[in-house]
Amino acid sequence: MSFTRRDSDFFSNGTRCAGWLYMPEGVKRAPVVVMAHGFGAERGFRLPAYAEKFVEKDMAVFVFDYRCFGDSDGKPRNLVNPIMHIHDWEAALAHVRMLEGIDSNSIALWGTSFSGGHVIVVAARNPWVSAIVSQVPFVDGISSFMMMDARYVKKAIIAGLMDLLRILTRRSPYYVPIVGRPDTFAIMNSQDSMLGYMALVPEGSTWKNECPARILLYLSLYRPITFAKKVRCPSLMVMAEKDFGISPRSVRRCAEKMNAKLVSLPVGHFELYVGDLFEEVSDIEADFLSEHLITA
């Protein structure tokens, strides 16, 4: 399937966000899948591989970077803030609905990890959304923090307070690593985190493995599961049963609240982004999106 990809930037709360629009050739009015990445990641971290799978099914795809990430503007860099992210998602949707060649009545959301939770919130707030795919989703900050040991929680609170103090004293942020080895402190430091995350980063990337530590103070308060009952569109959830920081029980409960189709895999959080498992899962997701955007 031939397609074109072009830059298509938009503004969120006055800040430019960078977007790519994939368009299938020969389709006059294409349904569209809107995509953004998970915690601390950029659009170039394997999302083009998913986009190319979806555009093969005659769907347009819009992939964007949040404010403060990747090719988007905004400071401080790599600021993880779910409220800002949700606003960016909704600004992206408003932008996409105005694009030529797009069927504004047939729009799906695709999110993974942290953004797997975002698409639940956005779909609940925008009931006209046609479908969502939520892959290895962060659904409940409380259950995720309960999976961490006391030493990690103590370090997380101290780091968050240090960053908060720097905000109050108008200094540059206190940064912590996004991903690290088990013997170091990082947002994600499970046995498979470092290799799994870095496998997504393309060669030559200028991405920095750091984010302001303030997210650690309110990460447990972010609970997309509380929006699940308000999601009315068809939903697909893909769960990793051996996820290091996302409770499978919480994901199942969230899927039940949404009446979502649940695909449960006996793998870790990062395994489905590459290799044969990527091919399998992305085909399932492409078929689901095609069914609810094209066939429907």
URWOKA-V136005 format. One record per pair of residues at least 6 apart in sequence whose ideal C-beta (glycine too) atoms are under 8 Angstrom apart, sorted by sequence separation. I is the first residue (numbers start at 1). J is the second residue. If there is no record, write none. Layout:
i-><I I>
j-><J J>
//
This chain:
i-><10 11 24 37 55 65 66 67 68 96 98 111 123 138 166 167 180 201 240 254 255 265 271 272 9 10 23 36 54 65 67 68 97 111 122 166 177 179 182 186 241 255 265 9 35 37 64 68 69 96 111 145 148 166 177 178 179 180 181 182 240 9 10 68 69 110 123 165 176 177 178 179 180 182 188 239 272 9 37 51 68 97 109 163 176 177 178 179 252 267 7 8 36 50 68 96 163 176 251 7 8 35 51 67 120 162 239 252 265 7 8 109 119 180 181 239 6 7 93 109 119 120 179 180 237 5 6 35 48 119 159 179 5 35 47 68 239 248 265 5 6 67 117 120 159 237 4 5 33 66 116 119 179 237 263 3 4 66 116 120 178 179 3 43 89 109 116 117 235 3 4 33 43 67 107 108 111 116 117 237 263 2 3 43 66 107 108 109 110 111 113 116 117 1 2 20 42 105 107 108 109 110 111 112 113 116 235 237 239 241 246 1 64 106 108 109 111 112 113 114 187 235 236 237 239 241 242 244 245 18 105 108 110 112 113 225 235 236 237 238 239 240 241 242 243 244 33 35 44 111 159 228 231 235 237 239 241 242 243 32 33 34 35 36 42 43 231 234 236 238 240 242 261 20 30 31 32 33 34 35 36 37 41 42 43 64 187 225 229 240 22 30 31 32 33 35 36 40 42 85 89 93 180 187 225 228 229 231 240 22 30 32 34 36 62 85 89 155 179 224 228 20 24 27 178 240 22 23 24 82 86 90 177 178 225 240 22 27 62 85 89 93 152 177 178 24 62 80 176 238 24 82 86 90 175 176 24 82 86 90 93 175 23 62 152 175 176 22 40 174 175 21 22 82 86 173 174 21 22 40 173 176 21 22 39 60 173 20 60 19 20 238 19 20 19 18 19 238 17 18 167 238 17 236 3 17 36 59 163 236 17 163 164 162 163 193 3 15 18 36 192 236 3 18 36 160 164 191 1 8 10 13 18 159 160 190 234 1 12 17 34 160 190 1 16 17 36 54 160 161 188 1 15 16 159 160 188 15 34 234 15 34 157 233 50 156 157 34 32 32 200 13 17 30 31 32 199 12 29 30 31 41 196 19 28 29 30 34 38 196 197 200 13 17 27 29 32 33 34 35 38 39 145 196 199 200 12 17 31 32 33 34 35 36 37 38 39 144 145 195 196 199 12 19 31 32 33 34 35 37 38 144 192 193 31 33 38 192 193 196 13 21 23 37 38 141 142 192 12 36 141 190 192 11 12 141 10 141 142 10 36 141 140 10 138 139 140 10 139 140 138 139 8 137 139 8 79 76 76 78 147 148 147 31 39 132 38 78 137 147 132 134 144 146 125 131 132 133 134 135 136 137 144 121 124 127 130 131 132 133 134 135 136 143 144 120 124 129 130 131 132 133 134 136 143 117 120 125 127 131 133 118 121 124 127 143 144 117 120 124 136 139 140 143 120 123 138 123 137 123 136 140 120 139 123 139 137 140 139 137 116 134 78 77 80 78 79 80 78 79 136 78 81 120 80 76 136 70 135 40 120 39 40 82 135 40 39 39 135 133 46 45 133 41 45 113 133 45 131 44 131 41 44 131 45 130 131 42 130 42 130 40 110 110 108 108 108 106 106 46 46 49 53 57 53 56 57 59 54 59 46 50 53 54 57 58 49 53 57 59 50 54 59 58 57 33 33 31 31>
j-><16 17 30 43 61 71 72 73 74 102 104 117 129 144 172 173 186 207 246 260 261 271 277 278 16 17 30 43 61 72 74 75 104 118 129 173 184 186 189 193 248 262 272 17 43 45 72 76 77 104 119 153 156 174 185 186 187 188 189 190 248 18 19 77 78 119 132 174 185 186 187 188 189 191 197 248 281 19 47 61 78 107 119 173 186 187 188 189 262 277 18 19 47 61 79 107 174 187 262 19 20 47 63 79 132 174 251 264 277 20 21 122 132 193 194 252 20 21 107 123 133 134 193 194 251 20 21 50 63 134 174 194 21 51 63 84 255 264 281 22 23 84 134 137 176 254 22 23 51 84 134 137 197 255 281 22 23 85 135 139 197 198 23 63 109 129 136 137 255 24 25 54 64 88 128 129 132 137 138 258 284 24 25 65 88 129 130 131 132 133 135 138 139 24 25 43 65 128 130 131 132 133 134 135 136 139 258 260 262 264 269 25 88 130 132 133 135 136 137 138 211 259 260 261 263 265 266 268 269 43 130 133 135 137 138 250 260 261 262 263 264 265 266 267 268 269 59 61 70 137 185 254 257 261 263 265 267 268 269 59 60 61 62 63 69 70 258 261 263 265 267 269 288 48 58 59 60 61 62 63 64 65 69 70 71 92 215 253 257 268 51 59 60 61 62 64 65 69 71 114 118 122 209 216 254 257 258 260 269 52 60 62 64 66 92 115 119 185 209 254 258 51 55 58 209 271 54 55 56 114 118 122 209 210 257 272 55 60 95 118 122 126 185 210 211 58 96 114 210 272 59 117 121 125 210 211 60 118 122 126 129 211 60 99 189 212 213 60 78 212 213 60 61 121 125 212 213 61 62 80 213 216 62 63 80 101 214 62 102 62 63 281 63 64 64 64 65 284 64 65 214 285 65 284 52 66 85 108 212 285 67 213 214 213 214 244 55 67 70 88 244 288 56 71 89 213 217 244 55 62 64 67 72 213 214 244 288 56 67 72 89 215 245 57 72 73 92 110 216 217 244 58 72 73 216 217 245 73 92 292 74 93 216 292 110 216 217 96 96 102 270 84 88 101 102 103 270 84 101 102 103 113 268 92 101 102 103 107 111 269 270 273 87 91 101 103 106 107 108 109 112 113 219 270 273 274 87 92 106 107 108 109 110 111 112 113 114 219 220 270 271 274 88 95 107 108 109 110 111 113 114 220 268 269 108 110 115 269 270 273 91 99 101 115 116 219 220 270 91 115 220 269 271 91 92 221 91 222 223 92 118 223 223 94 222 223 224 95 224 225 224 225 95 224 228 99 173 172 173 175 244 245 245 130 138 231 138 178 237 247 233 235 245 247 227 233 234 235 236 237 238 239 246 224 227 230 233 234 235 236 237 238 239 246 247 224 228 233 234 235 236 237 238 240 247 222 225 230 232 236 238 224 227 230 233 249 250 224 227 231 243 246 247 250 228 231 246 232 246 233 246 250 231 250 235 251 251 254 254 254 237 260 208 208 211 210 211 212 211 212 269 212 215 254 215 212 272 207 272 178 258 178 179 222 281 187 187 188 285 285 200 200 288 197 201 269 289 202 288 202 289 200 205 292 207 292 293 205 293 207 296 211 285 289 289 292 293 293 294 273 274 278 282 286 283 286 287 289 285 290 278 282 285 286 289 290 282 286 290 293 285 289 294 294 294 289 293 293 294>
//
